[in-house]
Each structure stands twice: as C-alpha cells, then as structure tokens.
Amino acid sequence: MLELLAGLLMAFAIGAFCRWFDIPSPAPPKLVGALLVVAMTIGFLLTKRLIGVR
C-alpha cells in the first residue's frame, strides 16, 4: 500500500513540475494512451500479487 501511495505522490509531483516549468509531460497526450499506461500498471500489479513477488 505504501508503494502505491508513493507512486501516486511521485506521479502528481512530476506532473506538477512539468506543468510549472512548461516541460513536455512524459505521459501520452491522448486519453487512449493514458488508459494504456493505466492498464499496463494494473496488469503489472496484479501479476506481482498473483506470483507473490515482493
């Protein structure tokens, strides 16, 4: 759970930093691309939980 919260905090911090300094965001600009990133992350987390890797 701590890893998830740290990841979310870091994602928002990187997004805010990129917006503040007008740096191109390291994220896909379209909704479909963003959903792909979310799907990959969920798949990674589910697989990690299923095989029991820490």
PDB file of N, H, CA, C and O in Angstrom:
ATOM      1  N   MET A   1       0.825  -1.188   0.000  1.00  0.00           N
ATOM      2  CA  MET A   1       0.000   0.000   0.000  1.00  0.00           C
ATOM      3  C   MET A   1       0.869   1.251   0.000  1.00  0.00           C
ATOM      4  O   MET A   1       0.550   2.248  -0.648  1.00  0.00           O
ATOM      5  N   LEU A   2       1.966   1.181   0.734  1.00  0.00           N
ATOM      6  H   LEU A   2       2.225   0.371   1.261  1.00  0.00           H
ATOM      7  CA  LEU A   2       2.872   2.326   0.794  1.00  0.00           C
ATOM      8  C   LEU A   2       3.484   2.602  -0.580  1.00  0.00           C
ATOM      9  O   LEU A   2       3.679   3.758  -0.955  1.00  0.00           O
ATOM     10  N   GLU A   3       3.785   1.537  -1.331  1.00  0.00           N
ATOM     11  H   GLU A   3       3.626   0.597  -1.027  1.00  0.00           H
ATOM     12  CA  GLU A   3       4.344   1.706  -2.675  1.00  0.00           C
ATOM     13  C   GLU A   3       3.351   2.415  -3.591  1.00  0.00           C
ATOM     14  O   GLU A   3       3.736   3.269  -4.389  1.00  0.00           O
ATOM     15  N   LEU A   4       2.077   2.060  -3.474  1.00  0.00           N
ATOM     16  H   LEU A   4       1.764   1.367  -2.825  1.00  0.00           H
ATOM     17  CA  LEU A   4       1.038   2.676  -4.295  1.00  0.00           C
ATOM     18  C   LEU A   4       0.910   4.163  -3.992  1.00  0.00           C
ATOM     19  O   LEU A   4       0.832   4.985  -4.905  1.00  0.00           O
ATOM     20  N   LEU A   5       0.890   4.501  -2.719  1.00  0.00           N
ATOM     21  H   LEU A   5       0.954   3.833  -1.977  1.00  0.00           H
ATOM     22  CA  LEU A   5       0.791   5.909  -2.331  1.00  0.00           C
ATOM     23  C   LEU A   5       2.028   6.705  -2.764  1.00  0.00           C
ATOM     24  O   LEU A   5       1.917   7.843  -3.220  1.00  0.00           O
ATOM     25  N   ALA A   6       3.192   6.099  -2.616  1.00  0.00           N
ATOM     26  H   ALA A   6       3.283   5.175  -2.246  1.00  0.00           H
ATOM     27  CA  ALA A   6       4.415   6.771  -3.047  1.00  0.00           C
ATOM     28  C   ALA A   6       4.419   6.979  -4.560  1.00  0.00           C
ATOM     29  O   ALA A   6       4.853   8.025  -5.043  1.00  0.00           O
ATOM     30  N   GLY A   7       3.940   5.991  -5.303  1.00  0.00           N
ATOM     31  H   GLY A   7       3.588   5.141  -4.910  1.00  0.00           H
ATOM     32  CA  GLY A   7       3.863   6.105  -6.760  1.00  0.00           C
ATOM     33  C   GLY A   7       2.904   7.199  -7.192  1.00  0.00           C
ATOM     34  O   GLY A   7       3.217   7.979  -8.092  1.00  0.00           O
ATOM     35  N   LEU A   8       1.735   7.265  -6.559  1.00  0.00           N
ATOM     36  H   LEU A   8       1.481   6.632  -5.828  1.00  0.00           H
ATOM     37  CA  LEU A   8       0.769   8.315  -6.880  1.00  0.00           C
ATOM     38  C   LEU A   8       1.315   9.699  -6.550  1.00  0.00           C
ATOM     39  O   LEU A   8       1.174  10.635  -7.338  1.00  0.00           O
ATOM     40  N   LEU A   9       1.938   9.821  -5.386  1.00  0.00           N
ATOM     41  H   LEU A   9       2.053   9.061  -4.746  1.00  0.00           H
ATOM     42  CA  LEU A   9       2.521  11.107  -4.994  1.00  0.00           C
ATOM     43  C   LEU A   9       3.600  11.539  -5.979  1.00  0.00           C
ATOM     44  O   LEU A   9       3.659  12.703  -6.373  1.00  0.00           O
ATOM     45  N   MET A  10       4.451  10.601  -6.373  1.00  0.00           N
ATOM     46  H   MET A  10       4.403   9.655  -6.053  1.00  0.00           H
ATOM     47  CA  MET A  10       5.511  10.916  -7.320  1.00  0.00           C
ATOM     48  C   MET A  10       4.939  11.295  -8.687  1.00  0.00           C
ATOM     49  O   MET A  10       5.441  12.214  -9.334  1.00  0.00           O
ATOM     50  N   ALA A  11       3.897  10.596  -9.128  1.00  0.00           N
ATOM     51  H   ALA A  11       3.490   9.850  -8.602  1.00  0.00           H
ATOM     52  CA  ALA A  11       3.282  10.901 -10.417  1.00  0.00           C
ATOM     53  C   ALA A  11       2.701  12.311 -10.425  1.00  0.00           C
ATOM     54  O   ALA A  11       2.894  13.061 -11.382  1.00  0.00           O
ATOM     55  N   PHE A  12       1.990  12.670  -9.359  1.00  0.00           N
ATOM     56  H   PHE A  12       1.833  12.061  -8.582  1.00  0.00           H
ATOM     57  CA  PHE A  12       1.430  14.015  -9.287  1.00  0.00           C
ATOM     58  C   PHE A  12       2.527  15.072  -9.176  1.00  0.00           C
ATOM     59  O   PHE A  12       2.399  16.156  -9.745  1.00  0.00           O
ATOM     60  N   ALA A  13       3.600  14.769  -8.452  1.00  0.00           N
ATOM     61  H   ALA A  13       3.704  13.889  -7.989  1.00  0.00           H
ATOM     62  CA  ALA A  13       4.702  15.721  -8.321  1.00  0.00           C
ATOM     63  C   ALA A  13       5.396  15.945  -9.667  1.00  0.00           C
ATOM     64  O   ALA A  13       5.723  17.081 -10.012  1.00  0.00           O
ATOM     65  N   ILE A  14       5.618  14.884 -10.417  1.00  0.00           N
ATOM     66  H   ILE A  14       5.352  13.962 -10.137  1.00  0.00           H
ATOM     67  CA  ILE A  14       6.254  15.015 -11.730  1.00  0.00           C
ATOM     68  C   ILE A  14       5.346  15.790 -12.677  1.00  0.00           C
ATOM     69  O   ILE A  14       5.817  16.640 -13.433  1.00  0.00           O
ATOM     70  N   GLY A  15       4.049  15.501 -12.640  1.00  0.00           N
ATOM     71  H   GLY A  15       3.667  14.811 -12.026  1.00  0.00           H
ATOM     72  CA  GLY A  15       3.101  16.232 -13.480  1.00  0.00           C
ATOM     73  C   GLY A  15       3.064  17.710 -13.146  1.00  0.00           C
ATOM     74  O   GLY A  15       3.056  18.554 -14.042  1.00  0.00           O
ATOM     75  N   ALA A  16       3.041  18.027 -11.848  1.00  0.00           N
ATOM     76  H   ALA A  16       3.048  17.341 -11.120  1.00  0.00           H
ATOM     77  CA  ALA A  16       3.027  19.429 -11.420  1.00  0.00           C
ATOM     78  C   ALA A  16       4.329  20.125 -11.820  1.00  0.00           C
ATOM     79  O   ALA A  16       4.304  21.270 -12.273  1.00  0.00           O
ATOM     80  N   PHE A  17       5.453  19.451 -11.657  1.00  0.00           N
ATOM     81  H   PHE A  17       5.473  18.521 -11.289  1.00  0.00           H
ATOM     82  CA  PHE A  17       6.748  20.021 -12.029  1.00  0.00           C
ATOM     83  C   PHE A  17       6.793  20.333 -13.522  1.00  0.00           C
ATOM     84  O   PHE A  17       7.242  21.405 -13.930  1.00  0.00           O
ATOM     85  N   CYS A  18       6.322  19.380 -14.335  1.00  0.00           N
ATOM     86  H   CYS A  18       5.958  18.510 -14.003  1.00  0.00           H
ATOM     87  CA  CYS A  18       6.332  19.586 -15.786  1.00  0.00           C
ATOM     88  C   CYS A  18       5.411  20.736 -16.178  1.00  0.00           C
ATOM     89  O   CYS A  18       5.749  21.523 -17.062  1.00  0.00           O
ATOM     90  N   ARG A  19       4.263  20.842 -15.536  1.00  0.00           N
ATOM     91  H   ARG A  19       3.988  20.203 -14.817  1.00  0.00           H
ATOM     92  CA  ARG A  19       3.323  21.925 -15.853  1.00  0.00           C
ATOM     93  C   ARG A  19       3.900  23.272 -15.405  1.00  0.00           C
ATOM     94  O   ARG A  19       3.813  24.259 -16.137  1.00  0.00           O
ATOM     95  N   TRP A  20       4.480  23.314 -14.225  1.00  0.00           N
ATOM     96  H   TRP A  20       4.552  22.513 -13.630  1.00  0.00           H
ATOM     97  CA  TRP A  20       5.004  24.565 -13.658  1.00  0.00           C
ATOM     98  C   TRP A  20       6.130  25.135 -14.523  1.00  0.00           C
ATOM     99  O   TRP A  20       6.169  26.337 -14.784  1.00  0.00           O
ATOM    100  N   PHE A  21       7.045  24.268 -14.965  1.00  0.00           N
ATOM    101  H   PHE A  21       7.014  23.291 -14.752  1.00  0.00           H
ATOM    102  CA  PHE A  21       8.195  24.726 -15.742  1.00  0.00           C
ATOM    103  C   PHE A  21       7.996  24.595 -17.246  1.00  0.00           C
ATOM    104  O   PHE A  21       8.944  24.768 -18.013  1.00  0.00           O
ATOM    105  N   ASP A  22       6.779  24.291 -17.674  1.00  0.00           N
ATOM    106  H   ASP A  22       6.009  24.151 -17.051  1.00  0.00           H
ATOM    107  CA  ASP A  22       6.411  24.189 -19.085  1.00  0.00           C
ATOM    108  C   ASP A  22       7.296  23.199 -19.836  1.00  0.00           C
ATOM    109  O   ASP A  22       7.730  23.451 -20.961  1.00  0.00           O
ATOM    110  N   ILE A  23       7.547  22.073 -19.185  1.00  0.00           N
ATOM    111  H   ILE A  23       7.195  21.869 -18.272  1.00  0.00           H
ATOM    112  CA  ILE A  23       8.316  20.976 -19.784  1.00  0.00           C
ATOM    113  C   ILE A  23       7.307  19.993 -20.359  1.00  0.00           C
ATOM    114  O   ILE A  23       6.297  19.723 -19.710  1.00  0.00           O
ATOM    115  N   PRO A  24       7.536  19.450 -21.543  1.00  0.00           N
ATOM    116  CA  PRO A  24       6.595  18.458 -22.075  1.00  0.00           C
ATOM    117  C   PRO A  24       6.436  17.284 -21.107  1.00  0.00           C
ATOM    118  O   PRO A  24       7.422  16.720 -20.633  1.00  0.00           O
ATOM    119  N   SER A  25       5.213  16.935 -20.829  1.00  0.00           N
ATOM    120  H   SER A  25       4.412  17.394 -21.214  1.00  0.00           H
ATOM    121  CA  SER A  25       4.916  15.866 -19.877  1.00  0.00           C
ATOM    122  C   SER A  25       5.375  14.520 -20.427  1.00  0.00           C
ATOM    123  O   SER A  25       5.222  14.250 -21.619  1.00  0.00           O
ATOM    124  N   PRO A  26       5.936  13.673 -19.564  1.00  0.00           N
ATOM    125  CA  PRO A  26       6.354  12.345 -20.018  1.00  0.00           C
ATOM    126  C   PRO A  26       5.198  11.355 -20.070  1.00  0.00           C
ATOM    127  O   PRO A  26       5.390  10.165 -19.818  1.00  0.00           O
ATOM    128  N   ALA A  27       3.995  11.835 -20.394  1.00  0.00           N
ATOM    129  H   ALA A  27       3.839  12.801 -20.598  1.00  0.00           H
ATOM    130  CA  ALA A  27       2.803  10.983 -20.466  1.00  0.00           C
ATOM    131  C   ALA A  27       2.164  11.128 -21.842  1.00  0.00           C
ATOM    132  O   ALA A  27       2.359  12.139 -22.515  1.00  0.00           O
ATOM    133  N   PRO A  28       1.416  10.138 -22.254  1.00  0.00           N
ATOM    134  CA  PRO A  28       0.738  10.236 -23.553  1.00  0.00           C
ATOM    135  C   PRO A  28      -0.279  11.379 -23.562  1.00  0.00           C
ATOM    136  O   PRO A  28      -0.983  11.576 -22.572  1.00  0.00           O
ATOM    137  N   PRO A  29      -0.369  12.130 -24.652  1.00  0.00           N
ATOM    138  CA  PRO A  29      -1.277  13.273 -24.707  1.00  0.00           C
ATOM    139  C   PRO A  29      -2.733  12.911 -24.981  1.00  0.00           C
ATOM    140  O   PRO A  29      -3.601  13.775 -24.854  1.00  0.00           O
ATOM    141  N   LYS A  30      -3.023  11.706 -25.339  1.00  0.00           N
ATOM    142  H   LYS A  30      -2.318  11.004 -25.442  1.00  0.00           H
ATOM    143  CA  LYS A  30      -4.387  11.282 -25.670  1.00  0.00           C
ATOM    144  C   LYS A  30      -4.935  10.372 -24.573  1.00  0.00           C
ATOM    145  O   LYS A  30      -4.174   9.722 -23.856  1.00  0.00           O
ATOM    146  N   LEU A  31      -6.261  10.333 -24.449  1.00  0.00           N
ATOM    147  H   LEU A  31      -6.880  10.862 -25.031  1.00  0.00           H
ATOM    148  CA  LEU A  31      -6.905   9.508 -23.429  1.00  0.00           C
ATOM    149  C   LEU A  31      -6.599   8.027 -23.629  1.00  0.00           C
ATOM    150  O   LEU A  31      -6.385   7.302 -22.658  1.00  0.00           O
ATOM    151  N   VAL A  32      -6.578   7.579 -24.868  1.00  0.00           N
ATOM    152  H   VAL A  32      -6.752   8.168 -25.657  1.00  0.00           H
ATOM    153  CA  VAL A  32      -6.305   6.165 -25.141  1.00  0.00           C
ATOM    154  C   VAL A  32      -4.893   5.791 -24.670  1.00  0.00           C
ATOM    155  O   VAL A  32      -4.690   4.714 -24.109  1.00  0.00           O
ATOM    156  N   GLY A  33      -3.940   6.664 -24.895  1.00  0.00           N
ATOM    157  H   GLY A  33      -4.105   7.539 -25.350  1.00  0.00           H
ATOM    158  CA  GLY A  33      -2.574   6.401 -24.437  1.00  0.00           C
ATOM    159  C   GLY A  33      -2.489   6.366 -22.922  1.00  0.00           C
ATOM    160  O   GLY A  33      -1.793   5.526 -22.353  1.00  0.00           O
ATOM    161  N   ALA A  34      -3.195   7.274 -22.271  1.00  0.00           N
ATOM    162  H   ALA A  34      -3.761   7.956 -22.734  1.00  0.00           H
ATOM    163  CA  ALA A  34      -3.197   7.289 -20.808  1.00  0.00           C
ATOM    164  C   ALA A  34      -3.856   6.030 -20.259  1.00  0.00           C
ATOM    165  O   ALA A  34      -3.383   5.467 -19.271  1.00  0.00           O
ATOM    166  N   LEU A  35      -4.941   5.582 -20.886  1.00  0.00           N
ATOM    167  H   LEU A  35      -5.325   6.040 -21.688  1.00  0.00           H
ATOM    168  CA  LEU A  35      -5.594   4.345 -20.445  1.00  0.00           C
ATOM    169  C   LEU A  35      -4.691   3.140 -20.650  1.00  0.00           C
ATOM    170  O   LEU A  35      -4.732   2.193 -19.863  1.00  0.00           O
ATOM    171  N   LEU A  36      -3.880   3.164 -21.693  1.00  0.00           N
ATOM    172  H   LEU A  36      -3.847   3.933 -22.332  1.00  0.00           H
ATOM    173  CA  LEU A  36      -2.918   2.084 -21.916  1.00  0.00           C
ATOM    174  C   LEU A  36      -1.906   2.026 -20.769  1.00  0.00           C
ATOM    175  O   LEU A  36      -1.574   0.945 -20.285  1.00  0.00           O
ATOM    176  N   VAL A  37      -1.426   3.176 -20.344  1.00  0.00           N
ATOM    177  H   VAL A  37      -1.697   4.055 -20.737  1.00  0.00           H
ATOM    178  CA  VAL A  37      -0.492   3.224 -19.218  1.00  0.00           C
ATOM    179  C   VAL A  37      -1.155   2.686 -17.956  1.00  0.00           C
ATOM    180  O   VAL A  37      -0.540   1.924 -17.211  1.00  0.00           O
ATOM    181  N   VAL A  38      -2.401   3.075 -17.712  1.00  0.00           N
ATOM    182  H   VAL A  38      -2.900   3.695 -18.317  1.00  0.00           H
ATOM    183  CA  VAL A  38      -3.130   2.584 -16.535  1.00  0.00           C
ATOM    184  C   VAL A  38      -3.316   1.074 -16.619  1.00  0.00           C
ATOM    185  O   VAL A  38      -3.109   0.370 -15.631  1.00  0.00           O
ATOM    186  N   ALA A  39      -3.704   0.570 -17.788  1.00  0.00           N
ATOM    187  H   ALA A  39      -3.871   1.142 -18.591  1.00  0.00           H
ATOM    188  CA  ALA A  39      -3.903  -0.866 -17.955  1.00  0.00           C
ATOM    189  C   ALA A  39      -2.601  -1.637 -17.736  1.00  0.00           C
ATOM    190  O   ALA A  39      -2.613  -2.702 -17.119  1.00  0.00           O
ATOM    191  N   MET A  40      -1.500  -1.121 -18.226  1.00  0.00           N
ATOM    192  H   MET A  40      -1.490  -0.256 -18.727  1.00  0.00           H
ATOM    193  CA  MET A  40      -0.204  -1.786 -18.031  1.00  0.00           C
ATOM    194  C   MET A  40       0.173  -1.805 -16.553  1.00  0.00           C
ATOM    195  O   MET A  40       0.694  -2.803 -16.055  1.00  0.00           O
ATOM    196  N   THR A  41      -0.087  -0.706 -15.856  1.00  0.00           N
ATOM    197  H   THR A  41      -0.510   0.105 -16.260  1.00  0.00           H
ATOM    198  CA  THR A  41       0.233  -0.630 -14.429  1.00  0.00           C
ATOM    199  C   THR A  41      -0.616  -1.616 -13.634  1.00  0.00           C
ATOM    200  O   THR A  41      -0.105  -2.319 -12.762  1.00  0.00           O
ATOM    201  N   ILE A  42      -1.903  -1.667 -13.933  1.00  0.00           N
ATOM    202  H   ILE A  42      -2.318  -1.097 -14.642  1.00  0.00           H
ATOM    203  CA  ILE A  42      -2.785  -2.603 -13.237  1.00  0.00           C
ATOM    204  C   ILE A  42      -2.368  -4.040 -13.522  1.00  0.00           C
ATOM    205  O   ILE A  42      -2.347  -4.869 -12.612  1.00  0.00           O
ATOM    206  N   GLY A  43      -2.039  -4.342 -14.763  1.00  0.00           N
ATOM    207  H   GLY A  43      -2.057  -3.669 -15.502  1.00  0.00           H
ATOM    208  CA  GLY A  43      -1.568  -5.677 -15.108  1.00  0.00           C
ATOM    209  C   GLY A  43      -0.291  -6.045 -14.372  1.00  0.00           C
ATOM    210  O   GLY A  43      -0.142  -7.176 -13.911  1.00  0.00           O
ATOM    211  N   PHE A  44       0.628  -5.099 -14.259  1.00  0.00           N
ATOM    212  H   PHE A  44       0.507  -4.180 -14.633  1.00  0.00           H
ATOM    213  CA  PHE A  44       1.874  -5.336 -13.537  1.00  0.00           C
ATOM    214  C   PHE A  44       1.598  -5.630 -12.066  1.00  0.00           C
ATOM    215  O   PHE A  44       2.157  -6.570 -11.502  1.00  0.00           O
ATOM    216  N   LEU A  45       0.729  -4.821 -11.442  1.00  0.00           N
ATOM    217  H   LEU A  45       0.274  -4.057 -11.900  1.00  0.00           H
ATOM    218  CA  LEU A  45       0.429  -5.007 -10.026  1.00  0.00           C
ATOM    219  C   LEU A  45      -0.310  -6.312  -9.760  1.00  0.00           C
ATOM    220  O   LEU A  45      -0.028  -6.995  -8.775  1.00  0.00           O
ATOM    221  N   LEU A  46      -1.259  -6.665 -10.636  1.00  0.00           N
ATOM    222  H   LEU A  46      -1.488  -6.110 -11.436  1.00  0.00           H
ATOM    223  CA  LEU A  46      -1.988  -7.921 -10.461  1.00  0.00           C
ATOM    224  C   LEU A  46      -1.068  -9.126 -10.630  1.00  0.00           C
ATOM    225  O   LEU A  46      -1.158 -10.090  -9.870  1.00  0.00           O
ATOM    226  N   THR A  47      -0.195  -9.072 -11.612  1.00  0.00           N
ATOM    227  H   THR A  47      -0.122  -8.289 -12.229  1.00  0.00           H
ATOM    228  CA  THR A  47       0.740 -10.174 -11.829  1.00  0.00           C
ATOM    229  C   THR A  47       1.693 -10.308 -10.644  1.00  0.00           C
ATOM    230  O   THR A  47       2.005 -11.417 -10.209  1.00  0.00           O
ATOM    231  N   LYS A  48       2.148  -9.178 -10.130  1.00  0.00           N
ATOM    232  H   LYS A  48       1.895  -8.278 -10.483  1.00  0.00           H
ATOM    233  CA  LYS A  48       3.030  -9.186  -8.963  1.00  0.00           C
ATOM    234  C   LYS A  48       2.333  -9.857  -7.781  1.00  0.00           C
ATOM    235  O   LYS A  48       2.940 -10.645  -7.056  1.00  0.00           O
ATOM    236  N   ARG A  49       1.052  -9.536  -7.595  1.00  0.00           N
ATOM    237  H   ARG A  49       0.559  -8.895  -8.184  1.00  0.00           H
ATOM    238  CA  ARG A  49       0.296 -10.118  -6.485  1.00  0.00           C
ATOM    239  C   ARG A  49       0.045 -11.611  -6.706  1.00  0.00           C
ATOM    240  O   ARG A  49       0.117 -12.397  -5.762  1.00  0.00           O
ATOM    241  N   LEU A  50      -0.250 -12.003  -7.949  1.00  0.00           N
ATOM    242  H   LEU A  50      -0.309 -11.365  -8.716  1.00  0.00           H
ATOM    243  CA  LEU A  50      -0.557 -13.408  -8.244  1.00  0.00           C
ATOM    244  C   LEU A  50       0.650 -14.315  -8.061  1.00  0.00           C
ATOM    245  O   LEU A  50       0.513 -15.427  -7.552  1.00  0.00           O
ATOM    246  N   ILE A  51       1.829 -13.857  -8.469  1.00  0.00           N
ATOM    247  H   ILE A  51       1.940 -12.954  -8.883  1.00  0.00           H
ATOM    248  CA  ILE A  51       3.004 -14.718  -8.341  1.00  0.00           C
ATOM    249  C   ILE A  51       3.722 -14.535  -7.008  1.00  0.00           C
ATOM    250  O   ILE A  51       4.653 -15.276  -6.693  1.00  0.00           O
ATOM    251  N   GLY A  52       3.290 -13.550  -6.228  1.00  0.00           N
ATOM    252  H   GLY A  52       2.534 -12.948  -6.484  1.00  0.00           H
ATOM    253  CA  GLY A  52       3.805 -13.392  -4.863  1.00  0.00           C
ATOM    254  C   GLY A  52       5.188 -12.790  -4.767  1.00  0.00           C
ATOM    255  O   GLY A  52       5.906 -13.055  -3.803  1.00  0.00           O
ATOM    256  N   VAL A  53       5.582 -11.988  -5.739  1.00  0.00           N
ATOM    257  H   VAL A  53       4.998 -11.773  -6.522  1.00  0.00           H
ATOM    258  CA  VAL A  53       6.895 -11.344  -5.691  1.00  0.00           C
ATOM    259  C   VAL A  53       6.809 -10.113  -4.808  1.00  0.00           C
ATOM    260  O   VAL A  53       5.824  -9.376  -4.858  1.00  0.00           O
ATOM    261  N   ARG A  54       7.821  -9.890  -4.010  1.00  0.00           N
ATOM    262  H   ARG A  54       8.621 -10.489  -3.969  1.00  0.00           H
ATOM    263  CA  ARG A  54       7.861  -8.685  -3.174  1.00  0.00           C
ATOM    264  C   ARG A  54       8.804  -7.697  -3.744  1.00  0.00           C
ATOM    265  O   ARG A  54       8.978  -6.615  -3.184  1.00  0.00           O
TER     266      ARG A  54
END
